[in-house]
């Protein structure tokens, strides 16, 4: 997964280096939440050299929750300030 510059800036602004990947089966929504640096169940945020994008290696997570995305999909992310996470509805589910 690649986060755009706005999402990257938000995560950098709160000092995030790792994130939890969350799945809401009922609502078919995915969330990316700030995680503690020492969390072994989190995913590493890999920031681009220019710091304007970030990648998350979450393919195994998507497979685990039964989501298969074979092509690039742009998702509208919504920031949830209370829970320090982005949320998005996955298309076609």
N, CA and C of each residue as an Amber inpcrd file, in Angstrom:
protein
   279
   0.8470000  -1.1640000   0.0000000   0.0000000   0.0000000   0.0000000
   0.8940000   1.2280000   0.0000000   0.4760000   2.2110000  -0.7390000
   1.2090000   3.4770000  -0.7540000   0.2710000   4.5880000  -0.3080000
   0.7370000   5.3530000   0.6630000  -0.0230000   6.4920000   1.1600000
   0.4050000   7.7480000   0.4280000  -0.5620000   8.6010000   0.1140000
  -0.2410000   9.8400000  -0.5950000   0.3970000  10.8430000   0.3590000
   0.7350000  12.0060000  -0.1690000   1.4730000  12.9950000   0.6290000
   0.6660000  13.4970000   1.8170000  -0.6390000  13.6720000   1.6750000
  -1.4540000  14.1560000   2.7950000  -1.4780000  13.1440000   3.9390000
  -1.6920000  11.8770000   3.6080000  -1.7100000  10.8280000   4.6410000
  -0.3230000  10.6740000   5.2700000   0.7060000  10.7540000   4.4490000
   2.0710000  10.6480000   4.9480000   2.3760000  11.7920000   5.9110000
   1.9910000  12.9880000   5.5330000   2.2140000  14.1570000   6.3900000
   1.4970000  13.9920000   7.7240000   0.2860000  13.4680000   7.7090000
  -0.4730000  13.2640000   8.9450000   0.2520000  12.2660000   9.8540000
   0.6940000  11.1350000   9.2930000   1.3980000  10.1440000  10.1040000
   2.7420000  10.6830000  10.6040000   3.4620000  11.4010000   9.7550000
   4.7250000  11.9990000  10.2020000   4.4710000  13.0120000  11.3090000
   3.3650000  13.7760000  11.1910000   3.0210000  14.8030000  12.1720000
   2.7330000  14.2570000  13.5630000   2.2370000  13.0230000  13.6260000
   1.9770000  12.4100000  14.9350000   3.1150000  11.4830000  15.3510000
   4.1910000  11.4800000  14.5530000   5.3810000  10.7050000  14.9070000
   5.2710000   9.2040000  14.6710000   4.3620000   8.7940000  13.8200000
   4.1580000   7.3620000  13.5730000   5.3030000   6.7630000  12.7570000
   5.7440000   5.5960000  13.1690000   6.7140000   4.8100000  12.3990000
   6.1590000   3.4240000  12.1080000   5.1220000   3.0490000  12.8530000
   4.4720000   1.7430000  12.6760000   2.9630000   1.9440000  12.7510000
   2.2270000   1.0540000  12.0990000   0.7630000   1.1500000  12.0860000
   0.1300000  -0.2230000  12.2570000  -1.0800000  -0.2140000  12.8010000
  -1.9060000  -1.4140000  12.8240000  -2.7930000  -1.3870000  11.5890000
  -3.0190000  -2.5510000  11.0150000  -3.9830000  -2.7030000   9.9310000
  -5.2250000  -3.3320000  10.5580000  -6.3650000  -2.6760000  10.3990000
  -7.6120000  -3.1340000  11.0060000  -8.6530000  -3.3960000   9.9320000
  -9.5270000  -4.3510000  10.1900000 -10.5560000  -4.7480000   9.2280000
 -11.8950000  -4.8200000   9.9250000 -12.8800000  -4.1540000   9.3690000
 -14.2530000  -4.2110000   9.8620000 -15.0650000  -4.9860000   8.8340000
 -15.2630000  -6.2630000   9.0960000 -15.9550000  -7.1580000   8.1570000
 -17.3760000  -6.6790000   7.8760000 -18.0680000  -6.2660000   8.9160000
 -19.4670000  -5.8650000   8.7760000 -19.6300000  -4.6620000   7.8420000
 -18.7730000  -3.6630000   8.0200000 -18.8780000  -2.4400000   7.2130000
 -17.9840000  -2.4420000   5.9810000 -17.1760000  -3.4970000   5.8190000
 -16.2380000  -3.6200000   4.6820000 -15.3010000  -2.4170000   4.6130000
 -14.7490000  -2.0890000   5.7790000 -13.8450000  -0.9510000   5.8700000
 -12.4990000  -1.4100000   6.4070000 -11.4900000  -0.7350000   5.9300000
 -10.1270000  -0.9820000   6.3850000  -9.6770000   0.2640000   7.1430000
  -8.7950000   0.0630000   8.1180000  -8.2560000   1.2110000   8.8590000
  -6.7600000   1.0240000   9.0420000  -6.0680000   2.1450000   9.0810000
  -4.6290000   2.1750000   9.3230000  -4.4380000   3.0760000  10.5320000
  -4.0340000   2.4730000  11.6570000  -3.9630000   3.1830000  12.9240000
  -2.5260000   3.2740000  13.4380000  -2.1950000   4.4010000  14.0070000
  -0.8810000   4.5960000  14.6070000  -0.6520000   3.5200000  15.6690000
   0.5360000   2.9020000  15.6240000   0.9010000   1.8570000  16.5840000
   2.1850000   2.2620000  17.3060000   2.3930000   1.7230000  18.4960000
   3.6570000   1.9900000  19.2030000   4.8430000   1.4230000  18.4150000
   5.9890000   2.0580000  18.5550000   7.1900000   1.6200000  17.8310000
   7.5920000   0.1910000  18.1330000   7.3020000  -0.2820000  19.3270000
   7.7450000  -1.6140000  19.7340000   6.6830000  -2.7020000  19.5330000
   5.5990000  -2.3850000  18.8380000   4.5320000  -3.3670000  18.6390000
   4.9450000  -4.4230000  17.6140000   4.9170000  -5.6740000  18.0280000
   5.3000000  -6.7640000  17.1200000   4.1760000  -7.1480000  16.1640000
   2.9630000  -6.6780000  16.4210000   1.8460000  -7.0120000  15.5320000
   1.4960000  -5.8700000  14.5870000   2.4080000  -4.9260000  14.4430000
   2.1690000  -3.7690000  13.5850000   2.9970000  -3.8660000  12.3090000
   2.7310000  -2.9430000  11.4060000   3.4300000  -2.8720000  10.1290000
   4.2880000  -1.6140000  10.1000000   5.4650000  -1.7250000   9.5210000
   6.3920000  -0.6030000   9.4370000   5.9620000   0.3600000   8.3360000
   6.0200000   1.6420000   8.6340000   5.8260000   2.6780000   7.6180000
   7.1900000   2.9510000   7.0040000   7.3020000   2.8070000   5.7080000
   8.5450000   3.0940000   5.0090000   8.3560000   4.3840000   4.2210000
   9.0070000   5.4390000   4.6820000   8.8470000   6.7480000   4.0580000
   9.7800000   6.8770000   2.8590000   9.2810000   7.5300000   1.8070000
  10.1100000   7.7690000   0.6260000  11.2380000   8.7330000   0.9890000
  12.2550000   8.7430000   0.1640000  13.3980000   9.6250000   0.4050000
  12.9640000  11.0820000   0.4990000  12.0040000  11.4690000  -0.3370000
  11.5130000  12.8510000  -0.3270000  10.5030000  13.0940000   0.7990000
  10.1320000  12.0350000   1.5400000   9.1820000  12.1210000   2.6550000
   7.7710000  12.5210000   2.2270000   7.4380000  12.3320000   0.9360000
   6.1110000  12.7250000   0.4620000   5.1870000  11.5350000   0.1970000
   5.6390000  10.3430000   0.5180000   4.7850000   9.1630000   0.4550000
   5.3320000   8.1310000   1.4340000   4.4810000   7.1740000   1.7680000
   4.8920000   6.1010000   2.6760000   4.2800000   4.8000000   2.1810000
   5.0140000   3.7180000   2.3480000   4.5470000   2.4000000   1.9440000
   4.3270000   1.5260000   3.1680000   3.3570000   0.6310000   3.0360000
   3.0710000  -0.3690000   4.0590000   3.0000000  -1.7110000   3.3430000
   3.8140000  -2.6560000   3.7480000   3.7850000  -3.9940000   3.1470000
   2.6680000  -4.8070000   3.7740000   1.4470000  -4.6590000   3.2610000
   0.2720000  -5.2520000   3.9080000  -0.4220000  -6.3120000   3.0620000
   0.2590000  -6.8750000   2.0880000  -0.3700000  -7.8670000   1.2240000
  -0.8630000  -9.0860000   2.0090000  -0.0730000  -9.5500000   2.9620000
  -0.4700000 -10.7090000   3.7740000  -1.7120000 -10.3870000   4.6040000
  -1.7920000  -9.1700000   5.1130000  -2.9700000  -8.7630000   5.8740000
  -4.2210000  -8.8250000   4.9990000  -4.1290000  -8.2750000   3.7930000
  -5.2830000  -8.2800000   2.8960000  -5.7060000  -9.7070000   2.5640000
  -4.7400000 -10.5710000   2.3050000  -5.0660000 -11.9840000   2.0520000
  -5.7460000 -12.6010000   3.2660000  -5.2430000 -12.2910000   4.4440000
  -5.7830000 -12.8400000   5.6910000  -7.2620000 -12.4870000   5.8760000
  -7.6490000 -11.2730000   5.4970000  -9.0460000 -10.8600000   5.6580000
  -9.8760000 -11.1670000   4.4170000  -9.2680000 -11.8360000   3.4270000
 -10.0080000 -12.2730000   2.2470000 -10.2020000 -11.2330000   1.1730000
  -9.3100000 -10.2670000   1.1280000  -9.3900000  -9.2050000   0.1220000
  -8.3000000  -9.4200000  -0.9120000  -8.7030000  -9.4740000  -2.1660000
  -7.7450000  -9.6350000  -3.2440000  -7.8680000  -8.4420000  -4.1900000
  -6.8260000  -7.6540000  -4.2460000  -6.8020000  -6.4870000  -5.1360000
  -5.6400000  -6.6800000  -6.0890000  -5.9600000  -6.8780000  -7.3510000
  -4.9370000  -7.1870000  -8.3500000  -4.4190000  -5.9570000  -9.0950000
  -5.1680000  -4.8710000  -9.0540000  -4.7470000  -3.6610000  -9.7620000
  -4.7340000  -2.4890000  -8.7840000  -4.1580000  -1.3960000  -9.2160000
  -4.0940000  -0.2010000  -8.3820000  -5.5040000   0.3170000  -8.1120000
  -5.7600000   0.6330000  -6.8500000  -7.0470000   1.1770000  -6.4380000
  -6.7790000   2.4070000  -5.5810000  -7.3950000   3.5090000  -5.9330000
  -7.2870000   4.7220000  -5.1240000  -8.4680000   4.7580000  -4.1630000
  -8.1640000   4.9110000  -2.8830000  -9.2070000   4.9550000  -1.8700000
  -9.2400000   6.3250000  -1.2120000 -10.4410000   6.7840000  -0.9160000
 -10.6020000   8.0360000  -0.1790000 -10.4580000   7.7270000   1.3050000
  -9.4240000   8.2630000   1.9060000  -9.1700000   8.0380000   3.3250000
  -9.8250000   9.1260000   4.1620000 -10.3600000   8.7200000   5.2980000
 -10.9510000   9.6650000   6.2470000 -10.1570000   9.5680000   7.5390000
  -9.6920000  10.7030000   8.0630000  -8.9150000  10.7050000   9.3040000
  -9.8560000  10.6950000  10.4990000  -9.6580000   9.7540000  11.3870000
 -10.4080000   9.6360000  12.6280000  -9.4730000  10.1350000  13.7330000
  -9.6540000  11.3830000  14.1410000  -8.7600000  12.0230000  15.1090000
  -8.7740000  11.3000000  16.4540000  -9.9420000  10.9100000  16.9070000
 -10.0770000  10.2560000  18.2160000  -9.2310000   8.9910000  18.2980000
  -9.2780000   8.1660000  17.2560000  -8.5650000   6.8900000  17.2700000
  -7.2280000   6.9300000  16.5290000  -6.8420000   8.1290000  16.0490000
  -5.5600000   8.3130000  15.3450000  -5.4010000   7.2990000  14.2060000
  -6.4120000   7.2820000  13.3030000  -6.3390000   6.3350000  12.1940000
  -7.0830000   6.8530000  10.9790000  -6.6420000   6.3230000   9.8240000
  -7.3530000   6.5600000   8.5840000  -8.3060000   5.3940000   8.3600000
  -9.4670000   5.6940000   7.7910000 -10.4450000   4.6680000   7.4570000
 -10.8550000   4.8150000   6.0100000 -11.1660000   3.6780000   5.3700000
 -11.6260000   3.7080000   3.9820000 -12.4990000   2.4840000   3.7090000
 -13.4560000   2.6570000   2.8460000 -14.3070000   1.5480000   2.4100000
 -13.6410000   0.9350000   1.1820000 -13.5320000  -0.3900000   1.1740000
 -12.9390000  -1.0760000   0.0340000 -13.9980000  -1.2630000  -1.0470000
 -13.6670000  -0.9530000  -2.2830000 -14.6400000  -1.0470000  -3.3830000
 -14.9260000  -2.5010000  -3.7430000 -16.1340000  -2.7250000  -4.2310000
 -16.5030000  -4.0310000  -4.7610000 -16.7370000  -5.1080000  -3.7300000
 -16.8580000  -4.7300000  -2.4680000 -17.1020000  -5.7340000  -1.4170000
 -18.4600000  -5.5550000  -0.8080000
